[in-house]
């Protein structure tokens, strides 16, 4: 199906099909006062997901003169029970964006939901409105209703839990709307493939926010091209994550669903289960149903740009994994806890990659939860240890060691660095949430370096790792037939059991 042409603001306001909706839209001559860029040249964006991360990143959207946020969507209306990394971090960021030190002065906890998102947007645009008021941001509980009613949106930014990314992205692309999403594209391999294929056929601009331009990786590749580490054998990547609470089995007992929170919509494609707060907000990614674990949370940031730089575009052919185990006391006897519902507190995953265009076959090993590779001999001789988080490439003649995303890379042994230039520096604070790449891509009609169509290998890799963890054994993967070839049960884990009406 050919993509539907996106309407600019003037076309939107002039469309007979949207007269009813235009009641809540501020006239274009008023919006023109919100910035120097004419409304017809701005990208209209809907923010789907107004939890902690959605609100944290919204300030950058609002302050970008090329962007106008016109709608928000979240299954939660308003609660003050969110969990974050600090009690006032989001509040203080919002105050800075708004220039208002009293914002959220009466909030008792960490607030979130579509009411917060809508109020934030309208408060920001109100500052520069000639009338001193602004009511140009619509609000929706259900993303399906949003797509049915809003016809003038250029792009959606998906900030929901992982398990609904695919459903929302497909709905957007089916209407010719550009898609920007937080990682992952999907937390199931086959869903990810379907989203990527739709991105290719729809022609819309897509962008996975985990992409970043990393000059450190270009330095690493230059050293590899010089032959300084010989042929690549292994890539090691490790993180201290998870940084959220983990569980080993489903929570016991029932909890009351908070007022204004649509649990049925939050579940989306996942089969029915009772509500519990330990599934939602900042802990969802620890569950196989809803998240992708630490490797999806952080591995996208380190590995997606590395794959792009090194030309790794063929998916792994196998994966195996080991995770933390535990016991619990029952009637005075310790019993094994079989965890088939959540990612372990720590794990190691090893993927085997086939030969690439310019690389031999190699292994990729991921570590999290405090696990990391022991210091190689080149560090031990100087009584040094591997860093808390890091990246290490092992070749037949040497090694390269850097930070988690290759920051400050060095050749090992470090004596090789005596005559080597240091790598180009980068402002890593902005690479994950920088909107310029996808905004400029939408304006120019050209795909970004972080497009979905470039993300198949990273999406396959992350999701195959989760399959290996759940299967508890090595799984062999055929990327052409999209099947686990050595275990029929593990093959089922490439997809999910869908609730009726949510099939993909």
C-alpha positions in Angstrom: 0.0 0.0 0.0 1.4 3.4 -0.9 1.9 5.7 2.0 -0.8 8.3 2.7 0.4 11.8 2.1 1.0 13.7 5.3 -1.0 16.9 5.5 0.7 20.1 6.7 -1.0 22.3 9.2 -2.8 24.5 6.6 -4.1 21.5 4.7 -5.2 20.0 8.0 -7.2 23.0 9.1 -8.7 23.3 5.6 -9.8 19.7 5.3 -13.5 19.2 5.5 -12.9 15.8 7.0 -11.3 17.5 10.1 -13.6 20.4 10.8 -15.0 18.9 13.9 -11.6 18.1 15.3 -10.3 21.6 14.6 -12.3 23.1 17.4 -9.5 22.1 19.8 -6.8 23.4 17.4 -5.4 26.9 17.7 -5.6 28.8 14.4 -2.4 28.9 12.4 -2.0 32.7 12.8 -1.8 32.2 16.5 0.6 29.3 16.3 2.8 31.4 14.1 3.6 33.4 17.2 5.0 30.4 18.9 8.3 30.5 16.9 10.0 31.9 13.9 9.4 28.9 11.7 6.0 29.0 9.9 3.5 26.3 11.0 3.4 24.8 7.6 7.2 24.1 7.8 7.0 22.5 11.3 6.8 18.8 12.0 3.6 17.9 13.9 4.3 15.2 16.4 2.2 13.1 18.7 3.9 11.7 21.8 2.5 8.3 22.7 3.5 7.3 26.2 3.7 9.9 29.0 5.5 8.0 31.7 8.8 8.9 33.2 10.9 8.6 30.0 8.2 10.1 27.8 8.1 13.2 30.0 11.9 13.3 30.4 12.4 13.5 26.6 9.4 15.8 25.9 11.3 18.9 26.8 13.6 18.5 23.9 10.7 18.1 21.5 9.0 21.3 22.9 12.2 23.3 22.6 12.9 22.3 19.0 11.5 25.1 16.7 11.1 22.6 13.9 8.7 20.5 15.9 5.2 21.1 17.2 3.7 18.6 19.7 0.0 18.5 18.9 -1.2 15.4 20.7 -0.4 13.0 23.6 -1.6 9.6 24.4 -1.3 7.3 27.4 -3.4 4.6 29.0 -3.0 6.3 32.3 -4.9 9.5 33.0 -2.9 10.7 36.0 -1.2 9.1 39.0 1.6 10.1 41.3 3.0 6.6 41.8 5.7 6.4 39.1 9.2 5.2 39.9 12.3 7.0 38.7 16.0 7.4 39.3 15.5 10.5 41.5 12.5 12.1 43.3 12.8 15.4 41.5 14.8 14.9 38.3 11.9 15.0 35.9 10.2 17.8 37.8 13.3 19.9 37.7 13.8 19.3 34.0 10.2 20.4 33.3 10.7 23.5 35.4 13.8 24.4 33.5 12.0 23.9 30.1 9.0 25.9 31.3 10.9 28.6 33.1 8.6 28.0 36.1 10.1 27.1 39.5 6.6 26.4 40.9 5.7 23.6 38.4 4.5 20.5 40.3 4.8 22.2 43.6 1.8 20.4 45.0 2.6 16.9 43.5 3.3 14.4 46.3 5.1 11.8 44.3 6.4 11.3 40.8 3.5 12.1 38.4 2.8 10.8 35.0 0.0 10.1 32.5 -1.6 11.9 29.6 -2.9 14.8 31.7 0.6 15.6 32.7 1.8 15.4 29.1 -1.0 17.6 27.8 -0.5 20.2 30.6 3.2 20.3 30.0 2.8 20.9 26.2 0.1 23.6 26.6 2.0 25.3 29.4 5.1 25.5 27.3 3.4 26.9 24.1 1.3 29.2 26.3 4.5 31.2 27.1 4.8 32.5 23.6 1.1 32.6 22.6 -0.1 36.2 21.8 -3.3 35.5 23.8 -1.5 34.1 26.8 -3.4 30.8 26.6 -3.0 27.7 24.5 -5.3 24.7 24.1 -3.8 23.1 21.0 -2.8 19.6 22.3 -5.3 16.8 22.1 -5.2 13.9 24.5 -6.2 10.2 24.0 -6.3 7.1 26.2 -6.3 4.6 23.3 -3.7 5.0 20.5 -6.2 3.4 18.1 -8.7 6.2 18.7 -5.9 8.7 18.2 -5.1 7.2 14.7 -8.8 7.2 13.8 -9.4 10.8 14.7 -6.2 12.8 14.2 -5.4 13.3 10.5 -2.9 16.1 10.6 0.0 14.5 12.4 3.3 14.0 10.6 5.1 11.7 13.1 4.5 9.7 16.3 7.1 9.2 19.0 6.5 5.9 20.7 7.5 6.0 24.4 5.4 3.1 25.7 6.6 -0.2 27.3 8.3 -2.5 24.8 5.5 -4.9 24.2 3.3 -2.3 22.5 6.0 -0.7 20.3 5.2 -3.0 17.3 1.4 -2.5 17.4 1.7 1.3 17.5 4.4 1.5 14.9 2.4 -0.7 12.4 -0.8 1.4 13.0 1.2 4.5 12.3 2.9 3.2 9.1 -0.4 1.9 7.8 -1.6 5.5 7.8 1.5 6.9 6.2 2.7 8.5 9.5 6.4 8.7 10.2 7.6 6.7 13.3 10.2 7.4 15.9 10.5 4.8 18.7 12.4 4.1 21.8 14.2 0.8 21.8 13.4 -1.9 21.0 11.4 -2.0 17.8 9.7 -5.0 19.4 10.4 -7.5 22.1 9.6 -10.5 19.9 11.8 -11.4 16.9 9.0 -12.1 14.4 7.1 -8.9 15.4 10.3 -6.9 14.8 10.7 -8.4 11.4 7.1 -7.5 10.4 7.6 -3.9 11.6 10.9 -3.6 9.6 9.2 -5.1 6.5 6.4 -2.6 6.8 8.9 0.2 7.1 10.4 -0.9 3.9 7.1 -1.1 2.0 5.4 2.0 3.4 8.1 4.5 2.5 7.6 6.5 5.7 10.6 7.8 7.6 11.4 5.6 10.7 14.0 6.1 13.4 15.2 4.0 16.3 16.3 6.3 19.0 19.2 4.1 20.2 21.1 5.0 17.1 23.9 7.6 17.6 26.9 8.8 15.7 30.0 7.5 17.5 33.4 8.7 16.4 34.9 6.2 18.8 33.6 3.4 16.6 35.1 5.0 13.6 38.5 5.1 15.4 38.1 1.4 16.4 37.3 0.5 12.8 40.3 2.5 11.5 42.6 0.5 13.9 41.0 -2.7 12.7 41.4 -1.7 9.1 45.1 -1.1 9.8 45.4 -4.7 11.0 46.4 -3.7 14.5 44.4 -6.5 16.2 44.4 -9.0 13.3 41.2 -10.8 12.4 38.3 -10.2 14.7 37.4 -13.2 17.0 35.2 -11.8 19.7 33.3 -8.7 20.8 32.6 -8.4 24.5 30.1 -5.8 25.9 29.0 -5.5 29.5 26.8 -3.4 31.7 26.0 -3.2 35.4 22.3 -3.1 34.5 19.5 -4.0 35.4 18.9 -0.9 37.5 15.3 -1.8 38.3 13.9 -4.3 40.7 13.7 -7.9 39.4 11.5 -10.8 40.3 11.7 -14.5 39.7 8.0 -15.3 39.6 4.7 -13.6 39.1 3.4 -11.5 42.0 0.9 -13.1 44.4 -2.5 -11.6 45.2 -4.6 -9.1 43.5 -4.2 -5.3 43.5 -6.8 -2.7 42.8 -6.3 -1.0 39.4 -5.6 2.7 40.0 -8.4 5.1 39.0 -7.9 6.3 35.5 -5.4 3.5 34.5 -6.7 1.3 31.7 -5.1 -2.0 32.5 -6.7 -3.8 29.6 -5.1 -1.3 27.1 -1.8 -1.4 28.9 -1.7 -5.2 28.4 -2.3 -4.7 24.7 -1.3 -7.9 22.9 -0.3 -9.8 26.0 -2.8 -12.5 27.3 -5.1 -11.6 30.2 -3.6 -11.4 33.7 -4.4 -9.7 36.9 -3.1 -6.2 37.4 -0.1 -5.6 39.7 2.0 -2.5 40.1 5.2 -4.6 39.8 4.4 -5.1 36.1 4.1 -1.4 35.2 6.0 1.8 35.1 9.8 1.5 35.5 10.0 -2.2 36.1 8.1 -3.5 33.0 11.3 -4.3 31.1 12.3 -7.0 33.5 9.4 -9.3 32.5 9.5 -11.5 29.4 6.0 -10.5 28.5 6.5 -6.8 28.6 10.2 -6.0 28.2 13.5 -7.0 26.7 15.8 -7.1 29.8 19.0 -5.2 30.2 20.3 -6.3 26.8 17.4 -4.5 25.1 17.5 -1.6 27.5 21.3 -0.9 26.9 22.6 -3.2 24.3 20.9 -1.2 21.5 22.9 1.9 22.5 26.2 0.1 22.3 25.6 -2.5 19.6 23.4 -0.8 17.0 25.9 1.9 16.0 28.8 -0.6 16.3 27.1 -3.0 13.9 26.5 -0.1 11.5 30.2 1.1 11.7 31.7 -2.4 11.3 29.3 -3.5 8.6 27.6 -6.2 10.6 24.4 -6.8 8.7 24.0 -10.6 8.8 22.1 -11.9 11.9 23.5 -14.4 14.3 23.2 -18.1 13.5 23.0 -19.2 17.2 22.8 -18.0 20.7 23.2 -19.5 24.2 22.8 -17.9 27.6 23.2 -18.5 31.3 21.4 -16.6 34.0 21.2 -16.2 37.8 19.4 -19.0 39.7 17.9 -19.0 43.2 16.1 -21.1 45.8 13.3 -20.4 48.2 12.4 -21.9 51.6 9.1 -23.9 51.7 8.2 -25.6 54.9 11.8 -25.7 56.0 13.1 -27.1 52.7 14.9 -25.1 50.0 13.1 -25.5 46.7 14.4 -24.5 43.2 12.7 -21.5 41.8 11.9 -22.1 38.2 11.9 -18.7 36.6 10.2 -18.7 33.2 8.6 -15.3 33.5 11.3 -12.7 34.0 14.9 -11.9 33.0 17.5 -13.0 35.5 19.3 -10.6 37.8 22.4 -11.2 35.8 23.2 -13.1 32.7 25.7 -13.9 29.9 24.6 -14.3 26.3 26.8 -15.5 23.5 25.8 -15.2 19.8 27.7 -16.7 16.9 27.8 -14.5 13.8 28.4 -15.7 10.3 31.1 -14.2 8.1 30.2 -10.6 7.1 31.3 -8.7 4.0 34.5 -7.5 5.6 34.7 -9.6 8.8 35.3 -13.3 9.6 32.8 -15.3 11.7 33.0 -14.1 15.3 31.3 -14.4 18.7 29.5 -11.6 20.5 29.3 -12.0 24.3 27.0 -9.8 26.5 27.3 -9.6 30.3 25.0 -7.7 32.8 24.0 -7.5 36.4 27.6 -7.2 37.6 29.1 -9.9 35.4 32.0 -8.9 33.1 35.0 -10.5 31.5 38.1 -11.1 33.6 40.9 -8.7 32.8 43.0 -10.0 29.8 46.7 -10.6 30.3 47.5 -7.2 28.8 45.7 -5.6 31.8 46.8 -8.1 34.5 50.5 -7.4 33.9 49.8 -3.8 35.0 47.5 -4.9 37.8 44.5 -3.4 36.1 40.9 -4.6 35.9 38.2 -4.3 33.2 36.0 -1.3 33.8 32.5 -1.5 35.4 31.0 -1.2 32.0 32.9 -1.7 28.8 33.5 -2.9 25.2 36.4 -5.1 24.2 37.2 -6.4 20.7 39.5 -9.4 20.6 41.5 -10.2 17.5 44.2 -12.7 16.5 46.9 -10.1 17.1 45.6 -7.8 19.8 42.6 -6.2 21.6 40.8 -2.9 21.8 39.2 -1.8 25.1 36.9 1.1 25.7 33.9 2.2 27.7 30.5 0.7 27.3 30.0 2.5 23.9 33.6 2.5 23.0 34.4 5.7 24.8 38.1 6.5 25.0 39.3 3.3 23.2 42.8 2.0 23.7 44.8 -0.7 22.1 46.1 -3.5 24.3 48.8 -3.7 25.3 48.6 0.0 26.0 52.2 0.4 24.8 50.7 0.3 21.3 49.1 3.6 22.1 52.4 5.5 22.5 52.3 6.7 18.9 48.6 6.4 18.2 46.2 9.4 17.9 43.5 9.6 20.5 39.9 9.2 19.3 37.6 12.1 18.5 35.5 13.2 21.4 31.7 13.2 21.5 29.1 14.8 23.7 27.4 11.6 24.8 24.7 13.4 26.8 22.7 14.2 23.7 23.2 11.1 21.4 20.3 9.1 22.7 17.6 11.8 22.6 18.7 14.2 19.9 15.8 14.9 17.7 17.6 16.6 14.9 18.4 13.5 12.9 14.8 12.3 12.5 13.3 15.8 12.2 15.7 16.7 9.3 15.0 13.3 7.7 11.2 13.9 7.7 11.7 17.3 6.3 14.0 16.1 3.5 12.2 12.8 2.8 15.4 10.8 3.4 15.8 7.9 5.8 18.0 8.4 8.9 21.1 6.3 9.8 18.9 4.9 12.6 16.1 3.8 10.3 14.2 0.7 11.0 15.3 -0.7 7.7 18.9 -0.7 9.0 18.0 -2.2 12.4 17.2 -5.8 11.4 20.5 -7.3 12.7 20.3 -5.6 16.1 16.6 -6.4 16.5 17.2 -10.1 15.7 20.2 -10.2 18.0 18.6 -8.7 21.0 15.4 -10.9 20.7 17.3 -14.1 19.9 19.3 -13.5 23.1 16.0 -13.5 25.1 14.9 -16.7 23.4 18.2 -18.4 24.5 17.7 -17.2 28.0 14.1 -18.6 28.1 15.1 -21.9 26.3 17.9 -22.6 28.7 20.0 -24.1 25.9 21.8 -23.2 22.7 19.4 -22.3 19.9 20.3 -22.4 16.2 18.6 -19.7 14.1 18.0 -19.6 10.4 17.5 -16.0 9.5 16.0 -16.8 6.1 13.2 -19.1 7.3 13.0 -17.3 10.6 13.0 -20.5 12.6 14.9 -22.1 15.5 16.1 -25.2 13.8 17.1 -27.4 16.8 14.2 -26.9 19.2 10.5 -26.8 18.3 9.5 -25.3 21.7 12.1 -22.6 21.5 10.8 -21.7 18.1 7.5 -20.7 19.7 9.4 -18.0 21.6 10.1 -16.0 18.4 6.5 -14.8 18.7 3.9 -14.6 21.4 0.4 -15.7 22.1 -1.8 -12.8 21.2 -5.0 -11.6 22.8 -8.0 -11.6 20.3 -8.0 -8.4 18.3 -4.3 -7.7 18.9 -2.8 -10.2 16.4 0.2 -9.1 14.4 
